[in-house]
Amino acid sequence: MVKIRKMTSGDADAVKAMMRTFYASPAVLSNGSEDIFEADVAACLSGGPYLEGLIFEEGGKIAGYSMLAHSFSTEFGKPCVWVEDLYVLPEHRRKGVGAALFEYLSEQFSGCVIRLEAERENAPAVSLYEKCGFSELSYLEMIKLL
């Protein structure tokens, strides 16, 4: 059974280790950096309104993590939760961890828009998202880092 809980300061090193693997994978376009990983974990632990960190546990062991960014969608006229990071350790994949997250999100954020990004080449992730009710948007996403 998968347990989902809020990230704590005791999780910081494990989360940063998973982030190093996740951001070096083809699932993410940028490689991140230690400064970014530190800032992201600090934001999750700050209690601020923008970023929330979740830990997945299976059998009492960390199975992965997720980071959720909170905003408002003017397009849909309701709060929006972006699944920024979703990483499951290899030995815990295909055991329902991702599906448990999306069930958790449906319960915790009823009435919100849930959004995420995926690389088309990450077929297992795209398949999971589709099974959990997500559909593709045809937006061109653009970025400018300041």
N, C-alpha and C positions, 0 to 999 in steps of 0.2 A: 504494500500500500504506500502511496506517495503522500508525504506530508509537505505542505507549503507553509512557510513562515516568513516573517520579516527578517531581513538581514540584520545582524548585530555586529558590533566591533570585533568580536571573536571570529567572525567569518572573513574578515578583510583579507588576510593572506591567501586563503583558499580561493576567494573570488578573484583576486588579482592574478593568481596562477591560471585559473580558468580563462580569464580575459586574455592573457598572453596567447593561449592556444587558440581561442576563438578568433581573435583579431589577426592571427597569422594564417587563418584558414581561408579558403576561397569563398566562404559565406559572407565575408566582409570585404569591402573595397579598400579600406585603409588598414594599416598595420597598427594603428594606435601608438601609444608611447607610455612609458612609466608615469610621466606627468599626467597624462589623460586618465590612466587607470586609477591613480591616486585621487584625482579630482572627482571622478565618477563615484568611487566608493565613498569618499568624504561627503558628496552630495546625497547619496543614499542614506547615510548615517546621520545627516544633519537634522532630520525632522522637517526640512523645508518642504514647500508645496510642489516642487517641480519634479523631483526624481525619487523613486521608491525602489528599494532593492528587495528581492524575494529569493529565498533559498529553498531548493527542493531537497527533501530527504527521503531516502528509501532504506529501510532496515537500520535506521539510526545513523546513517552515513550521508554526507553531502553527495547528492546526485547531480547537481547543477545549480544554475542561478538565472535570474531574469532581472532586468531593469526596466521600469515603467516610467515614462515621462507623461506628466499630466498637463493638459491644455484645454482649449475650447475650440470646437470646430464651427466656424461661422457658416460653412457650407451645409452642415447638417443641423445647426442650431442647438447643439448640445455639447456637454463635456466630452473630451476625447482622451483616451489613454493609448499612448504609443508603446508598443512592445519594442523597446530599443535593442535590448540584448536578450537572447534566449539561447542558453548553452546547457547541454546535457552531456555529462561525462560518457565516453564511449561504452563503458561497461553497463550503463544504465539506459542506453538507447533501446527503443522498441519495447519498452516496458510500461508505457502509458504516462510517462512524466509530462510530455508536452500536452497531451490531451487533458491531464489533470490541471495544468496551468490554465487552459482555455475554459475549463469548467469553473475554476476558481474565479477567473475574470468575469465570466457571465454572472456569477453570484454576487461578487463584490461591486461590480460596476454596471448593474442593470440600468438601462436607459442611456448609457454612454456609447460613443463610437469607439470601437477597438480597431486600431490600425497597426500595421507592421510592414516591414520591407523584407524582401527575399531575393536572393540571386536565383535566376531561372535554373542554373546548373545544379542547384541544391534540391534535386528532385524529391528526396525523402521529406525535406522540410515543407516544400510546396504541397506535396501530397497530404501531409498532416494538416496543414492550414486549410486546404480545401475540405477535408473530412470534417473539420471543426467549424465549417460554415463560412469561411472567408472566400471572397471572390476578388479577381484581379481588377485593379483600376488601370486606366491607360494614361496616367499622368507622366509627364516628363518631369523628373525631379531635378532641381538645380540647387547649387550651393555656392556661397561666398563666405569664406572664413575671414573674420576681422581680427 
